[in-house]
């Protein structure tokens, strides 16, 4: 899959760096080993972070800045990484969905970047373009119904929007039958080293918990 960063994103975030991870995988409903890792990170974050200090994490702070630059309120439309960590700090359990979704959530909170996970076989065309949502643009967030993506960074395939930092789209969501995984990491802080580390962590997780083959990534 080819990924293009539009000029409108480059104007609000000239240092943007992203990574695209792809792998053939076997999904399962639950992984005990994965959840041990998630709970360990929960304990660490509850010792180190508060619901205010988490906003200063590099990946989250940069995503919030881009939201504001695009005209979106980051406290109303929280980046998923921020929302997940907030949930943990409030003493709530993360939602358990399936192994692929759960490991993407782990990678999301560990590095604080906005991460989109998709069933790559559901994309239309061979190119994804990162742009900014338009007024009235239809978008059905996973489990959220229709949401207003005007002013949100959004990836689009040939049919329309598939992913924002707040919510990915129902049309391309991961299910238990997903066999071709694609993950997009959005480094709005411009830290290529950290983005690469996040991509390598995802590959480590899918190898460990999803019997991955052909796992690879590239930076864009």
Secondary structure as UniProt FT lines:
FT   STRAND          2..5
FT   HELIX           7..12
FT   TURN            14..15
FT   STRAND          17..24
FT   HELIX           32..48
FT   TURN            51..52
FT   HELIX           53..56
FT   HELIX           58..69
FT   TURN            70..71
FT   TURN            74..76
FT   HELIX           80..89
FT   TURN            90..91
FT   HELIX           99..111
FT   STRAND          114..119
FT   HELIX           120..122
FT   STRAND          127..132
FT   TURN            135..136
FT   STRAND          140..141
FT   TURN            142..144
FT   STRAND          145..146
FT   TURN            150..151
FT   STRAND          153..156
FT   STRAND          161..164
FT   STRAND          168..169
FT   HELIX           170..172
FT   TURN            176..177
FT   STRAND          180..187
FT   TURN            188..189
FT   HELIX           192..209
FT   STRAND          213..219
//
